[in-house]
């Protein structure tokens, strides 16, 4: 016979001994990027994209071009000063074409629909401003991203099923995808 603490013996419904589940973090707020986000934006970009992350000076210039209340640089802010994702769309002034230059979600927040949320919002903003066609590139081995883009209506851009060898330099193949809005 083993001794059992009195609390456990009397806790028939396991209210005292059942582990308390940790609360889920609140969903991050999707909002336009601000100038004060630049250091955190760079941290996130480097964390996710490592050696192909945007340099700080380019992120600054992209922010100046595409951020703002009606802009196309959107972030996911978790409320404690850390960004969990971003999307960046660049639009040509007269051609009604846009490129998704970046979609990024922190590794610990993936598989929760945040990439989809970012894309749906930026695509809606592009529709409202009259964009007719959106293009993007994706690493051919990034099956999760390709599935997301296909589910949003993107299709490989001809020729060659969208495949572009050495698109970003030797060994940097990309699939080019397009969505007509």
C-alpha positions as CSV (number, residue, x, y, z in Angstrom):
1,X,0.0,0.0,0.0
2,X,1.3,3.4,-0.9
3,X,0.6,6.7,0.8
4,X,-1.2,9.2,-1.2
5,X,-1.6,12.9,-0.4
6,X,-4.9,13.8,1.1
7,X,-5.6,16.3,-1.6
8,X,-5.3,13.7,-4.3
9,X,-7.4,11.2,-2.4
10,X,-10.2,13.7,-1.9
11,X,-9.9,15.2,-5.5
12,X,-12.4,12.8,-7.2
13,X,-13.0,15.2,-10.1
14,X,-9.2,15.9,-10.5
15,X,-9.7,19.7,-10.1
16,X,-6.6,20.0,-8.0
17,X,-4.3,17.6,-9.8
18,X,-5.3,18.1,-13.4
19,X,-2.7,20.2,-15.2
20,X,-3.9,23.7,-16.1
21,X,-3.7,24.2,-19.9
22,X,-1.7,27.2,-21.0
23,X,-3.9,29.8,-22.6
24,X,-3.6,30.3,-26.3
25,X,-1.9,33.5,-27.3
26,X,-4.3,36.1,-28.7
27,X,-4.3,36.3,-32.5
28,X,-1.9,38.9,-33.8
29,X,-3.3,42.2,-35.1
30,X,-3.0,42.7,-38.8
31,X,-2.2,46.3,-39.6
32,X,-0.2,48.5,-41.9
33,X,3.5,48.7,-41.1
34,X,4.9,51.7,-39.2
35,X,8.3,53.3,-39.3
36,X,8.9,52.1,-35.7
37,X,8.4,48.5,-37.0
38,X,11.6,48.5,-39.1
39,X,14.0,47.0,-36.6
40,X,11.5,44.2,-35.7
41,X,10.7,43.7,-39.4
42,X,14.3,43.2,-40.1
43,X,14.7,40.8,-37.2
44,X,11.7,38.7,-38.5
45,X,12.9,38.8,-42.1
46,X,16.4,37.6,-41.0
47,X,14.9,34.9,-38.7
48,X,12.8,33.4,-41.5
49,X,14.8,34.1,-44.7
50,X,18.3,34.0,-43.2
51,X,20.9,34.5,-46.0
52,X,18.4,35.8,-48.5
53,X,16.8,38.3,-46.1
54,X,16.3,41.9,-47.3
55,X,19.1,44.2,-46.2
56,X,18.1,46.9,-43.7
57,X,18.5,49.8,-46.3
58,X,16.1,48.0,-48.7
59,X,13.5,47.3,-46.1
60,X,13.6,51.0,-45.2
61,X,13.0,52.0,-48.8
62,X,10.3,49.4,-49.4
63,X,8.6,50.7,-46.3
64,X,8.8,54.3,-47.6
65,X,7.3,53.2,-50.9
66,X,4.6,50.8,-49.8
67,X,3.6,51.3,-46.1
68,X,1.0,53.6,-44.8
69,X,-2.7,53.3,-44.0
70,X,-3.7,52.4,-47.6
71,X,-0.4,50.7,-48.4
72,X,0.6,47.2,-49.2
73,X,3.1,46.5,-46.5
74,X,1.1,44.8,-43.7
75,X,2.3,43.2,-40.5
76,X,1.0,40.9,-37.8
77,X,1.6,42.5,-34.5
78,X,1.3,40.2,-31.4
79,X,0.9,43.2,-29.1
80,X,4.1,42.8,-27.1
81,X,6.4,44.5,-29.6
82,X,7.1,41.4,-31.7
83,X,6.0,41.0,-35.3
84,X,4.9,37.5,-36.3
85,X,4.5,38.0,-40.0
86,X,4.3,40.4,-42.9
87,X,3.3,40.7,-46.5
88,X,4.7,43.2,-49.1
89,X,3.1,43.9,-52.5
90,X,4.7,46.3,-54.9
91,X,2.5,47.8,-57.6
92,X,3.5,49.4,-60.9
93,X,2.0,52.9,-61.2
94,X,0.5,52.6,-64.6
95,X,0.4,49.0,-65.6
96,X,-2.1,47.7,-63.0
97,X,0.4,44.9,-62.2
98,X,1.6,44.0,-58.7
99,X,4.3,41.6,-57.3
100,X,4.2,40.0,-53.9
101,X,7.7,40.7,-52.8
102,X,7.5,38.9,-49.5
103,X,5.3,36.8,-47.4
104,X,6.7,35.8,-44.0
105,X,5.3,34.1,-40.9
106,X,7.4,33.3,-37.8
107,X,8.1,29.6,-37.6
108,X,6.3,29.2,-34.2
109,X,3.1,30.8,-35.6
110,X,2.9,28.8,-38.9
111,X,-0.1,26.4,-39.6
112,X,-2.5,28.8,-38.0
113,X,-3.8,30.5,-41.1
114,X,-1.7,33.7,-40.7
115,X,-0.1,33.6,-44.1
116,X,-3.6,33.2,-45.7
117,X,-4.9,36.1,-43.6
118,X,-2.1,38.3,-44.8
119,X,-2.5,37.3,-48.4
120,X,-6.3,37.7,-48.4
121,X,-6.0,41.2,-46.9
122,X,-3.3,42.4,-49.3
123,X,-5.2,40.9,-52.3
124,X,-8.3,42.8,-51.3
125,X,-6.4,46.0,-51.0
126,X,-4.9,45.5,-54.5
127,X,-8.4,44.8,-55.9
128,X,-9.7,48.1,-54.4
129,X,-6.9,50.1,-56.0
130,X,-7.5,48.7,-59.5
131,X,-4.7,46.1,-59.7
132,X,-5.5,43.6,-62.5
133,X,-2.8,41.0,-62.1
134,X,-0.6,39.8,-59.2
135,X,2.5,37.8,-59.6
136,X,4.9,36.2,-57.2
137,X,7.8,33.8,-57.1
138,X,8.2,30.8,-54.8
139,X,11.0,28.3,-54.2
140,X,9.9,25.1,-56.0
141,X,10.4,22.9,-52.9
142,X,8.2,25.1,-50.7
143,X,5.1,22.9,-51.0
144,X,3.2,24.6,-48.2
145,X,3.5,28.1,-49.9
146,X,2.6,26.7,-53.3
147,X,-0.5,25.0,-51.9
148,X,-1.5,28.3,-50.2
149,X,-1.0,30.3,-53.4
150,X,-2.9,27.8,-55.5
151,X,-5.8,27.8,-53.0
152,X,-6.0,31.6,-53.4
153,X,-6.2,31.2,-57.2
154,X,-2.6,31.7,-58.3
155,X,-1.5,29.5,-61.2
156,X,2.0,28.8,-62.7
157,X,2.8,31.4,-65.3
158,X,3.7,30.1,-68.8
159,X,6.0,29.0,-70.2
160,X,7.4,25.8,-68.6
161,X,4.7,25.6,-65.9
162,X,6.1,28.7,-64.2
163,X,9.6,27.2,-63.6
164,X,12.4,29.7,-64.1
165,X,15.9,28.2,-63.7
166,X,18.5,30.4,-62.0
167,X,15.8,33.1,-61.6
168,X,17.8,34.7,-58.7
169,X,21.2,33.5,-59.8
170,X,22.9,30.2,-60.2
171,X,21.0,27.4,-58.4
172,X,18.2,29.8,-57.3
173,X,15.3,28.4,-59.2
174,X,11.8,29.8,-58.7
175,X,8.3,29.1,-59.8
176,X,6.5,32.2,-61.1
177,X,2.8,32.2,-60.3
178,X,0.1,34.7,-61.4
179,X,-3.4,35.6,-60.2
180,X,-5.8,37.7,-62.4
181,X,-8.0,39.8,-60.1
